[in-house]
Amino acid sequence: MSDIDIIESDIIAAITNIRSLDELDALRVAELGKKGRVTGLMKQLGKMSPDERKVMGPRLNQLKTNLSSAIESRKTVLETDALERQLKSEQIDLTLPAPPEPVGALHPVMQVFEELSAIFGDMGFAVAEGPDIEDDWHNFTALNFPAGHPARETHDTFFFSPQGDNLAKVLRTHTSPVQIRTMTENKPPIRIIAPGRVYRNDWDATHTPMFHQIEGLVVEKGIHMGHLKGCLIDFVKAFFEVDTVEARFRPHFFPFTEPSAEMDVKCDRSGGTVKIGQGDDWLEVLGSGMIHPNVLRNCGIDPDEYQGFAFGLGVDRLAMLKYGMPDLRPYFEADPNWTQHYGFRPWLTPSVSGGLSE
């Protein structure tokens, strides 16, 4: 019995002197674990006489309880000390100057892409993507471009050198090939937008050889021009964040839609700015139309059963109109001062309910 008292005294003294949680856990395993001294004493109970077990059993159980209690108490003290040291080390000195504003801004084109995705996503459109380098069929033929069309010439389009007997690949002139790929790979109903880079042989204040476009496509049963008009008017009101928009649809020609129309909206150009939703001037904002039956047939869709509409928007031009940027060329000059002036805070995600722009 005196040996047990000595063991208990030694272990409790050791617990009291421990200064870290790792050391405390190591002591617990050494003394109370499967190979520990206390466990070794417990194993000896089987060799004792019944009278000895009556005395030693309760004493060993009490030893184990006392040591476990001492370990838990020391653990609580050590954890409290560790927390206090952590809190002291993490204190903020409020007398220091505030940290500088984060450097960097989201490019206006990317901001507009986010805004467009939020608007059309709220209307039920999914996002579809495709390659920048396209073949003739996806970029022209499937979209009902006839032979000899100006878009098939080098003064409009960037062509690669032909490989063997194959037609030359092109840098896509629009994101319409994404519509073709979607219609050939999926059955209606289809409702997508196709954002991305496009390429045309042009360069001035309002045209660049690489620019950004987003196209929309809807293919379902019973679709008509009224659905197209309603969709686009709702889009313009949401994007320019105005309550009312007066629009007109002028007849136009696109090889891939019939009938085709360009959409104009009423605006005010006074004061050197363009204000949508007011004034008496007209501003062209996009092209649109009902999908040509030949395009549907090229994609394996029966035009007698399904109808659809499509539209295309120049993202760079929309950014110019909404945020007052007079020239397209600085978009691509990588000037950090320009981006800082026109850029957006990247952590603010546009949403139709929460607001599109700052």
C-alpha positions as CSV (number, residue, x, y, z in Angstrom):
1,M,0.0,0.0,0.0
2,S,2.9,2.4,0.8
3,D,4.3,1.7,-2.7
4,I,1.1,2.9,-4.3
5,D,1.2,6.1,-2.2
6,I,4.7,6.7,-3.4
7,I,3.8,6.1,-7.0
8,E,0.8,8.4,-6.8
9,S,2.9,11.1,-5.1
10,D,5.6,10.9,-7.8
11,I,3.2,11.0,-10.7
12,I,1.2,13.9,-9.4
13,A,4.4,15.8,-8.8
14,A,5.5,15.1,-12.4
15,I,2.0,16.3,-13.6
16,T,2.4,19.5,-11.7
17,N,5.8,20.3,-13.3
18,I,4.7,19.7,-16.9
19,R,4.6,22.8,-19.1
20,S,3.1,21.6,-22.4
21,L,0.1,19.6,-23.6
22,D,2.4,17.2,-25.6
23,E,4.4,16.4,-22.5
24,L,1.2,15.8,-20.5
25,D,-0.2,13.4,-23.1
26,A,3.1,11.5,-23.1
27,L,3.0,11.1,-19.3
28,R,-0.6,10.0,-19.5
29,V,0.3,7.2,-21.9
30,A,3.4,6.2,-19.9
31,E,1.5,5.9,-16.6
32,L,-2.1,5.0,-17.6
33,G,-1.7,3.5,-21.0
34,K,-1.6,-0.3,-21.8
35,K,2.1,-0.5,-20.9
36,G,2.0,2.0,-18.0
37,R,2.8,1.5,-14.3
38,V,-0.8,1.8,-13.2
39,T,-2.0,-0.8,-15.7
40,G,0.8,-3.1,-14.6
41,L,-0.4,-2.9,-11.0
42,M,-4.0,-3.6,-12.1
43,K,-2.8,-6.7,-14.0
44,Q,-1.3,-8.1,-10.7
45,L,-4.8,-8.3,-9.1
46,G,-5.4,-11.6,-10.8
47,K,-2.5,-13.2,-8.9
48,M,-3.7,-12.0,-5.5
49,S,-5.8,-13.8,-3.0
50,P,-9.4,-12.7,-2.5
51,D,-8.6,-10.9,0.7
52,E,-5.8,-9.0,-1.0
53,R,-8.0,-8.1,-4.0
54,K,-10.6,-6.6,-1.6
55,V,-8.0,-4.2,-0.3
56,M,-5.9,-3.5,-3.4
57,G,-8.7,-3.4,-6.0
58,P,-10.4,-0.3,-4.6
59,R,-7.1,1.4,-3.9
60,L,-5.8,0.9,-7.5
61,N,-9.1,2.1,-8.9
62,Q,-8.8,5.2,-6.6
63,L,-5.2,5.7,-7.8
64,K,-6.3,5.6,-11.5
65,T,-9.2,8.0,-10.7
66,N,-6.9,10.5,-8.8
67,L,-4.3,10.5,-11.6
68,S,-6.9,11.0,-14.4
69,S,-8.4,13.9,-12.4
70,A,-4.9,15.4,-11.9
71,I,-4.1,15.1,-15.6
72,E,-7.5,16.7,-16.7
73,S,-7.0,19.6,-14.2
74,R,-3.4,20.2,-15.5
75,K,-4.7,20.0,-19.1
76,T,-7.3,22.7,-18.4
77,V,-4.6,24.9,-16.9
78,L,-2.3,24.4,-19.8
79,E,-5.1,25.0,-22.4
80,T,-6.1,28.2,-20.6
81,D,-2.4,29.4,-20.6
82,A,-2.0,28.6,-24.3
83,L,-5.2,30.5,-25.2
84,E,-4.1,33.5,-23.3
85,R,-0.7,33.5,-25.0
86,Q,-2.5,33.2,-28.4
87,L,-4.8,36.1,-27.6
88,K,-1.9,38.3,-26.6
89,S,0.0,37.5,-29.7
90,E,-3.0,38.2,-32.0
91,Q,-3.8,41.6,-30.5
92,I,-4.2,44.4,-33.1
93,D,-2.5,47.6,-32.4
94,L,-5.2,50.1,-33.3
95,T,-2.7,53.0,-33.1
96,L,-1.1,51.7,-36.3
97,P,-2.2,53.2,-39.7
98,A,-4.8,51.3,-41.6
99,P,-3.5,48.9,-44.2
100,P,-3.4,50.2,-47.8
101,E,-6.3,49.6,-50.2
102,P,-5.9,46.3,-52.2
103,V,-4.0,46.8,-55.4
104,G,-5.7,45.6,-58.6
105,A,-9.1,45.8,-60.2
106,L,-11.4,43.7,-62.3
107,H,-11.3,44.7,-66.0
108,P,-14.6,46.3,-67.2
109,V,-15.0,43.6,-69.9
110,M,-14.9,40.9,-67.2
111,Q,-17.3,43.0,-65.1
112,V,-19.8,43.2,-67.9
113,F,-19.4,39.4,-68.6
114,E,-20.4,38.9,-64.9
115,E,-23.3,41.2,-65.2
116,L,-24.6,39.6,-68.4
117,S,-24.3,36.1,-66.9
118,A,-26.2,37.2,-63.8
119,I,-29.0,38.7,-65.9
120,F,-29.4,35.9,-68.4
121,G,-28.9,33.3,-65.6
122,D,-31.8,34.8,-63.8
123,M,-33.8,34.2,-67.1
124,G,-32.9,30.5,-67.1
125,F,-30.0,30.6,-69.6
126,A,-27.0,28.3,-69.2
127,V,-23.5,29.2,-70.2
128,A,-21.9,27.3,-73.1
129,E,-18.4,27.7,-74.5
130,G,-16.4,26.5,-77.6
131,P,-13.0,26.8,-79.2
132,D,-11.5,30.0,-80.6
133,I,-10.2,28.2,-83.7
134,E,-13.0,26.9,-85.8
135,D,-13.5,25.0,-89.0
136,D,-15.5,26.4,-92.0
137,W,-18.6,24.3,-91.3
138,H,-19.2,25.5,-87.8
139,N,-18.2,29.1,-88.5
140,F,-19.9,29.6,-91.9
141,T,-21.6,26.7,-93.6
142,A,-23.8,25.5,-90.8
143,L,-24.8,29.1,-90.2
144,N,-26.2,29.4,-93.8
145,F,-23.4,31.7,-95.1
146,P,-23.4,31.3,-98.9
147,A,-20.3,30.8,-100.9
148,G,-18.7,34.2,-101.8
149,H,-20.1,35.9,-98.7
150,P,-17.7,38.8,-97.6
151,A,-17.2,37.2,-94.2
152,R,-15.4,34.4,-96.0
153,E,-12.7,36.8,-97.4
154,T,-9.4,37.7,-95.8
155,H,-10.4,41.4,-95.5
156,D,-12.9,40.4,-92.9
157,T,-11.6,37.1,-91.4
158,F,-8.3,35.7,-90.1
159,F,-7.5,32.4,-91.9
160,F,-4.9,29.8,-91.1
161,S,-2.9,28.2,-93.8
162,P,-4.8,25.1,-95.1
163,Q,-3.5,21.7,-94.2
164,G,-3.6,19.3,-97.1
165,D,-7.0,19.0,-98.8
166,N,-8.8,20.5,-95.8
167,L,-10.3,23.9,-95.8
168,A,-8.3,26.6,-93.8
169,K,-9.2,26.9,-90.2
170,V,-10.3,30.4,-89.0
171,L,-10.2,32.4,-85.8
172,R,-13.9,32.5,-85.1
173,T,-15.7,35.6,-86.2
174,H,-18.5,35.2,-83.7
175,T,-19.6,32.9,-81.0
176,S,-22.3,31.5,-83.2
177,P,-20.3,28.2,-83.7
178,V,-21.0,27.5,-80.0
179,Q,-24.7,27.6,-80.9
180,I,-24.1,25.1,-83.7
181,R,-22.2,22.8,-81.4
182,T,-24.9,23.0,-78.7
183,M,-27.7,22.3,-81.2
184,T,-25.9,19.3,-82.7
185,E,-25.0,17.8,-79.3
186,N,-28.3,18.5,-77.4
187,K,-31.9,18.0,-78.0
188,P,-34.4,20.9,-77.5
189,P,-35.4,22.7,-75.4
190,I,-32.2,24.7,-75.4
191,R,-31.6,28.0,-73.7
192,I,-27.9,29.1,-73.6
193,I,-25.6,32.1,-73.8
194,A,-22.2,31.9,-75.4
195,P,-19.7,34.4,-74.2
196,G,-16.1,34.6,-75.5
197,R,-13.4,36.2,-77.6
198,V,-14.0,36.7,-81.4
199,Y,-11.7,38.0,-84.2
200,R,-12.2,40.2,-87.2
201,N,-9.8,42.1,-89.4
202,D,-10.5,45.6,-88.2
203,W,-8.8,48.3,-86.1
204,D,-10.0,51.8,-85.1
205,A,-11.6,53.7,-82.2
206,T,-14.7,51.5,-82.2
207,H,-13.3,48.2,-83.7
208,T,-10.5,45.9,-82.6
209,P,-9.2,42.7,-84.3
210,M,-10.0,40.8,-81.1
211,F,-13.1,41.7,-79.1
212,H,-15.7,40.1,-76.8
213,Q,-19.1,38.9,-77.7
214,I,-22.0,37.1,-76.0
215,E,-24.7,35.4,-78.0
216,G,-28.0,33.9,-76.9
217,L,-29.9,31.0,-78.2
218,V,-33.4,29.6,-77.4
219,V,-34.9,26.6,-79.2
220,E,-38.2,25.3,-78.1
221,K,-41.7,24.5,-79.4
222,G,-43.9,27.5,-80.1
223,I,-41.2,30.2,-79.9
224,H,-42.0,33.4,-81.8
225,M,-40.8,37.0,-82.3
226,G,-42.7,38.2,-79.2
227,H,-40.6,36.0,-77.0
228,L,-37.4,37.5,-78.5
229,K,-38.6,41.1,-78.0
230,G,-39.7,40.5,-74.4
231,C,-36.4,38.8,-73.5
232,L,-34.3,41.6,-75.0
233,I,-36.3,44.5,-73.6
234,D,-36.1,42.9,-70.1
235,F,-32.3,42.5,-70.6
236,V,-31.8,46.1,-71.6
237,K,-33.7,47.3,-68.5
238,A,-31.7,45.1,-66.2
239,F,-28.3,45.8,-67.7
240,F,-28.7,49.6,-67.8
241,E,-30.5,49.5,-64.5
242,V,-33.5,51.6,-65.7
243,D,-37.2,51.1,-65.1
244,T,-38.5,51.7,-68.6
245,V,-37.0,51.2,-72.1
246,E,-38.6,52.2,-75.4
247,A,-37.3,49.9,-78.2
248,R,-37.7,49.4,-81.9
249,F,-36.7,46.5,-84.0
250,R,-35.5,47.4,-87.5
251,P,-35.6,44.8,-90.3
252,H,-32.1,43.6,-91.1
253,F,-30.3,40.7,-92.8
254,F,-28.2,38.0,-91.1
255,P,-27.6,34.7,-92.9
256,F,-28.5,32.6,-89.9
257,T,-31.8,34.3,-88.9
258,E,-35.1,35.0,-90.7
259,P,-36.7,37.3,-90.0
260,S,-33.7,39.4,-88.7
261,A,-33.8,42.6,-86.8
262,E,-31.5,45.1,-85.1
263,M,-32.6,46.5,-81.8
264,D,-32.5,50.2,-81.1
265,V,-33.4,51.8,-77.8
266,K,-34.4,55.4,-77.0
267,C,-31.6,57.5,-75.4
268,D,-30.4,60.9,-74.5
269,R,-27.0,62.0,-75.9
270,S,-26.9,65.5,-74.4
271,G,-24.0,66.5,-72.2
272,G,-21.5,64.2,-73.9
273,T,-22.9,61.0,-72.4
274,V,-25.5,58.4,-73.5
275,K,-28.4,57.9,-71.1
276,I,-30.6,54.9,-71.8
277,G,-34.3,55.0,-71.1
278,Q,-34.8,58.7,-71.7
279,G,-34.5,61.3,-74.5
280,D,-35.5,61.2,-78.2
281,D,-32.5,59.7,-79.9
282,W,-32.1,56.1,-81.0
283,L,-29.1,53.9,-80.2
284,E,-28.4,50.5,-81.8
285,V,-27.5,47.9,-79.2
286,L,-27.7,44.4,-80.7
287,G,-28.7,42.2,-83.6
288,S,-31.3,39.4,-83.4
289,G,-33.8,37.3,-85.2
290,M,-35.6,34.0,-85.5
291,I,-33.3,31.0,-86.3
292,H,-33.2,30.3,-90.0
293,P,-34.8,26.9,-90.8
294,N,-31.7,25.9,-92.7
295,V,-29.6,26.3,-89.6
296,L,-32.0,24.1,-87.6
297,R,-31.9,21.5,-90.4
298,N,-28.0,21.6,-90.5
299,C,-28.1,20.8,-86.7
300,G,-30.5,17.9,-87.1
301,I,-33.5,19.8,-85.7
302,D,-36.9,19.7,-87.5
303,P,-37.9,23.4,-88.1
304,D,-41.6,22.3,-88.5
305,E,-41.5,21.1,-84.9
306,Y,-39.1,23.5,-83.2
307,Q,-38.5,27.2,-83.5
308,G,-36.0,29.5,-81.9
309,F,-34.4,32.9,-81.6
310,A,-30.9,34.2,-81.3
311,F,-29.2,37.4,-80.5
312,G,-25.7,38.8,-80.4
313,L,-24.1,41.6,-78.2
314,G,-20.8,43.3,-78.3
315,V,-19.5,43.1,-74.7
316,D,-16.8,45.8,-75.2
317,R,-19.4,48.2,-76.7
318,L,-21.8,47.6,-73.9
319,A,-19.1,48.4,-71.4
320,M,-18.4,51.7,-73.3
321,L,-22.1,52.7,-73.3
322,K,-22.7,51.9,-69.6
323,Y,-19.4,53.1,-68.1
324,G,-18.5,56.0,-70.4
325,M,-15.3,54.8,-72.1
326,P,-14.8,56.7,-75.4
327,D,-12.3,54.4,-77.1
328,L,-12.0,50.6,-77.4
329,R,-8.2,50.5,-78.0
330,P,-7.2,51.1,-74.3
331,Y,-9.1,48.0,-73.4
332,F,-6.2,45.9,-74.7
333,E,-3.2,48.2,-73.9
334,A,-2.6,46.7,-70.4
335,D,-2.3,50.2,-68.8
336,P,-2.7,49.7,-65.0
337,N,-3.7,53.4,-64.6
338,W,-6.6,52.9,-67.1
339,T,-7.7,49.7,-65.4
340,Q,-7.5,51.3,-61.9
341,H,-9.7,54.2,-63.2
342,Y,-12.3,52.1,-64.9
343,G,-11.9,48.8,-63.1
344,F,-14.2,47.2,-60.5
345,R,-13.6,45.7,-57.1
346,P,-13.2,42.0,-57.9
347,W,-14.9,40.6,-54.8
348,L,-18.3,42.3,-55.6
349,T,-20.3,39.7,-57.5
350,P,-23.1,41.2,-59.6
351,S,-26.6,39.9,-59.1
352,V,-30.0,40.9,-60.4
353,S,-31.4,41.2,-56.9
354,G,-28.3,42.7,-55.2
355,G,-27.2,45.1,-57.9
356,L,-25.1,44.8,-61.0
357,S,-22.6,47.6,-60.7
358,E,-21.1,49.7,-57.9
